[in-house]
């Protein structure tokens, strides 16, 4: 499930993800918010994944790929905040393939991630 974060500076679009990602999460939360945010140009994205990630439904995987291709150049910076080492490593390994500056932060360093996005 995705929740849009509302306690961030206006220059940052943020989401928190818990449990299992569904196609509905992408279609009703992530995609509309991102489409609206990029109308004025690239954005800084904060993605927080606390403990308890349970994977993705097949439809969510399709939507994730579609989202990534559609918004490939719509990010200035991407901060991924998690203590899930597998997801952190995956993000680090694939960061060379995306044009945005990308950094991974632990959950304890969420505010540091926000500061980095604003710089």
N, C-alpha and C positions, 0 to 999 in steps of 0.2 A: 504494500500500500504506500502510495506517495502522498505527502502532505507538503503544500507550499509553505515555506518559512516566511513569516511576515515581520520578524524582528530584525531585519537587515537594512543596511543603508540602501538608498534607492539605486545605487550603481551595481548592486548584486542581486541576482536572481538565485533563490535557494530552495532546495527541497530536502526533505528527510524521507528515507525509505525504511520501512519495517516489514517484516514477514515475507510474504511471497508477492512478487511483482505480477500484476495482471495486465492484460491488454486494456481493460477499462481504466486502470491507473494512468497509462500513457495517454489514452484518448480523452479522458475527462479532466486530468490534472496537468500533467507534464506538457503535452503538446500545445494546448490552448495558451498556457502561460508563456511558453517559449515563443510561440508565434507572435503573441502580442509584444513581448519584450524586445524582439529583434527588429521591429519596425523602424526603430531609430538607430540601428546599427548593431555591431557585435556587443555581447554582454559578458560579464564575469559571472561564472556559475559556481555555486557552492552546493555540493551534494554530500549529505550526511547520512551515513549508514551505521546506526547503532547495532549492538549485538542482536542476534536473532534473525539474520537473513536466512530465508528458507527457499531461495531459488526463484526461477521465473517460469511462468506458464509459456507454452509454445507461442501463443498469440502475442505475449509480451516480448518474446525474443524477436518476432517479426517487426513489431512496432519499434523496438529498440534500434534495429538495423535501419528501418525507415527514418526514424528520428535522427540518427547519426548522419545518414547520407544527406538528408534535407538541410540539416543545420551544421554541416561540416565546417564551414568557415564563419559561423555566427558566434564563436566564443573568442574573447580576448585571453582570458585566464580561466582555468578550471581547477578548483580545489576539491579534492575528495577526502572526506573526513571519516575515518573508520578505524576500528581496532581489529578488523577481520584481515589477518595477514594474507590470506589467499587473494582476496579482492584487492588489497593494496598492491600486492605483487603484480597482479594482472593489469592493474591501472598503470603502474610504473612501466611494465614491459610494452604496453601498447601506446604509451604517451608519445613515442617517437613517430607514430602514424597520424597524429592529429596536429593541426596547425596551431592550436592554442598552447600557451605556457601551461604546464600541468604540474601540480605538486600534490603529494599525499601527506595528510596530517593525522595524528592520532586523535581520538575523541577528546582527550584532555587538552589538545591544542586547537580546538575549534575557533577560539577568538584570534589566535595567531593566523589561522587560515583567512578569516575575515580581513584582518589587517593586511595580509599579503595581497588579497584580491583588490583592496583599495589603493595599493601603491602603484 
